[in-house]
Amino acid sequence: MICTLCPRMCRAERTVGSGDGFCRMGTALRVARAALHHWEEPPISGSRGSGTVFFSGCTLRCIFCQNHQISADGFGKEITPQRLREIFEELIAQGAHNINLVTPTHFTPWILQALQEPLSVPVVWNCSGYERLETLELLRGKVDIYLPDLKYADAALAKELSGAEDYFEVATAAIRAMHQQVGDVVLRDGLLQHGVVIRHLMLPGQLNNTKACIDWVARTFRPGQVLFSLMSQYTPQPNAEGALARTVRRSEYRAAVEYMRNCGIEDGFLQEDSSAKPEYTPPFDLSGI
């Protein structure tokens, strides 16, 4: 397989075992964990949890990634699309409000095989926002909820921290396409059925970048069209330097919250200071695989 699934367009030949492309993934699905997850936004986690499947590999190189064991190191177990479908059904049987696919882009064709028949719960595409429009179009009618990041508005920062200088241009086009595909937010009994939730992880010392991301959301979408999640859970990783070696200060987060409200964004979610803890990263132990 010559891969053009993500904006890297590396045209790598994905082979058995592992590939030589940016994501380093091969011709088989690789999954690190499947379990009910209670730490997503409230209308996704609900009371019983989100049926979350964590895929190995990634199309970005975020130096602060909390999931580096699977995103960069590639930890996981190879499974078939048939087994993936079984995992979906097992999570639903456990009470999952939805099936939540985390970092799935580079496995799109295999996931689509598992989604040939509709599920009884919504499907969530939980991604970095760094998506090709052509790949998103393949998901039309299969994905109900998009949960993209909007990490950067600053190209230099995106290049330095994630190796993707074109991140803002690519991600904003992708988020527009996601909204066009699934429409405005639809809630039923407090649970999200359709729509887009845009996440922004605030980075220490980068308030201006956060403000610029908020600006784009505020001028692009009317109230009620999308939800916005302003996250404070940044956790320093080993060998982090400079501002990245600390958590987000309360004063920084308060300033961002005030700015968001002044921009008229009220449809969304905030986090408490306690979210910035290593234990909020789930154990990647092949549970449920």
N, C-alpha and C positions, 0 to 999 in steps of 0.2 A: 504494500500500500504506500503510495506517494502522498504524503499528508499536507493538506492545505486547510485544515479545520480552523486554525486560529490566526490572528492577525500577523503572526510571525511569518507565515507563508514560507516556511523553511523547506518545504518539498522533500522532507526527509523520508527515507525508505524505512517504514516501521516493520520490523522483523520479529520472529519468534523470540521471546525472552525480553528483549529491550530494543529500543530504537536509537538512532543517532541524531534525532531531532531535538528541538529545544526542550520538550517535555520529557524526553528520554523513555517514553513508553513504547511498548511493542504492539503486537497484533492481538493481544488478549486484554480484556478488562482486568484491571488490578484494583482491588478494594481493600481498605484497611480497617473499616469498622462499619457496622450497621446496628443501630439501636435507637430507642426512643430518646429524644433530646429535649430538655426542658428549658434551655437557655436562649432560645430564639426570641424574637419579638412576640408579645402576648398573643396576637391573633394567629400566629403560626404555631407556637407551642401549645396554646390552649391549656386544658386541664390534664390531658393525658400524654402530651408530648408529640413532637414531630418525628416522623419515621426517617431518620437521617442516615444517609449512606455516604461515607467519605471515600472519594476516589484518590488514588495515588497519582503523583506527578502534578505539574502545573505549567501554565503558559506564561507566568511571571517569575521574577527572581527577587522577591521582596526580602531584603536583608533582615527585616524584623519579623518574619513569619513565625507565628506560634505553632504552626503545623509542619515545621520543616522536616520532621521525621518522615512524613509521607510526601510532602510537596517537592522537596529537594532530594532527599535520600531515597525516595521511591519505595519505602516500605509498604508491603501489602501482599495480598494473595490473588493469584490469577483465577478468574471464574468465567463461566460461559454466560451469554445473555439469558439462557434458560434459567441458570441458577440465580441471576440477578432478579428475574421476574419472581422466582420463588421467595427471594428475600423481601421483595415488595409486599407480597401477600402475607408473609409471616409478620411483618411489621404492622400491617393493617389488622391482622388477627390479634395483635397485642394492644390495639386501641389507637394506633397512630392517626392523628387528624389529617395528615398529608404524607406524601413521600417527598423527602427533601434531598436533592442530589447536590452534593457539595464538591465544587471544582470538577465539573463533569465534561467540560468543553471538548477535550482531546479524546474523549470516548463517545462522542455523539452518535456515530453509526451503530455501535453496539447497544447503547442505551435505547435507541429507537427500536431496535429489534425487541427489546424487553417491554416496550410500550406499544407494541402493535395492537393489542387489545386494551381498551380503556380500563383504567383503575376505578375503584369505587370512591376514591378520595382525590383531592387536587394534587397535582405534581408541581413541585417547587424547583426552579433552576437557580441554584445558589452559587453565584459566580463572582469573579473579580471585576466584571464590567468590561473586560478586554476581550471583545467578541467580534467576529466577522459577521456582517449582515447576512451573507449567504448561508452561514451555519445556523444563524437564528431562524432563518426562513424554513429550514428543515424541521424546526420544532413547532411550527404553526399547527395548532389543533392538538398537540401532545402536552404542552406545558400550560398550566393555568396561572401560575404565580412566578414572577421573576423577582429575584432577590439579589440584585447586582450591587457591588461596591461602586462608589465614586471616590477613588482614593486621592486623586491629584487634579488640580487645575494648572499646576506649575510644571512645565515640561522638563526643566532642569532637575527638579526634585524627583520626578517620575523616572528619569534616566538614572539618577544617582541611586535611588532606593529600590527600584524594580526593574531596571534595564529596559524601560519602555518609554522613550522620549515622546512617542506619539499617543501616549495613554489618553489624555483628555479628549483629543479629537476623536479617537476610536470609541472610547467609552460613552461619550455623550451621544454620538450617532447611534450606538447600540441601544442605549436606554430609550431614546426616542422610538426606535424600532420595536423594542419590547412593549412599550405603552401602546403603540399602534396595533400590535398583535393581540394583546389580551385586554385592552381597554382600561377604563377607570376602575378604581378599587370597588370591590363588591364584598361586603361582610354579611355573614348570616350567623345569628346567635353568637356574635363576637368573634367568629372565626373567618379568616380571609379565604374567599373562594376564587377570586380572580383579582389581578392587578399587579402593580409594581411597588416594591418597597426598596428605596434607595438607601444604602448604608454608607456612612462616612466615618471611618476610624480616625479620630483626631490624633495627630502625632505631636509629641512634646516639642515646643519651640516653633511650631508651624501654624500659628493662628491665622496668618494671612492666607495660607493655602486653604484652610477650612472655610474662611469667609468667602473665598472665590468659588468654592464648590457650592456653598449655600446660595450664593448669588445666581449661579446657573440654574439651580433647581427652582428658585423663586421666580425667575423671569421666564422659565420654560413651561412650567405647569401651573394651572389654576388650582386653587384650594379644592380638595376632594378628588383630584385626578390621580395622585400618587401619594404614598406615605414616605416620610423621611426619618431615618434613624441616625441620630448623632451619638456616636459611640465613644466612650472614655476608657475602654478596656485595654488600651495599649500596655503590653507587658514587656519590659526590656529582656532581650535575649542574650545569651553568653557572648562575650566579646563586643557588645554594643559600646559605641563611643559617643562622646559629645552629649547633646540633648537626648539622643536615643537611649542613653544609659539610665534614664530616669522615666518615671511615669508622667502622665499629664498632670500638671498642677491644677488644683481646684480653681485658682483664679483664671487659668486659661480656659477651662471648660465652662465656667460661669460666663466668661466673656463671649464664648461661642454660642451658648444657649441664648444669651440676651440678643446677640446679633441675629440669630435665627428667628427669634420672635419679632424683632424689629423689621425683618424682611417679610413678615406675614406668614411664615410657615408654622402652622399649628397642628397639622395632621401628621403626627409622628411620635417618636419615642426618644426618651432620654435614658441615660444609665447612671447608676450610683457609683460613688468612688470605689466601692468594694468589688466592682467588676474587674479591676486591674489586678488580678491574681493568677498565678500560674495554674492553680487547680481548676480554673474554668476551661482549660484546654482538656478535651476528653482523652482518655487513654487509647492509644492506637494498638490494640491487642488482638485484632482479628475477631472481636466479638461479633456474633451474628452472621459470620461469613461461612 
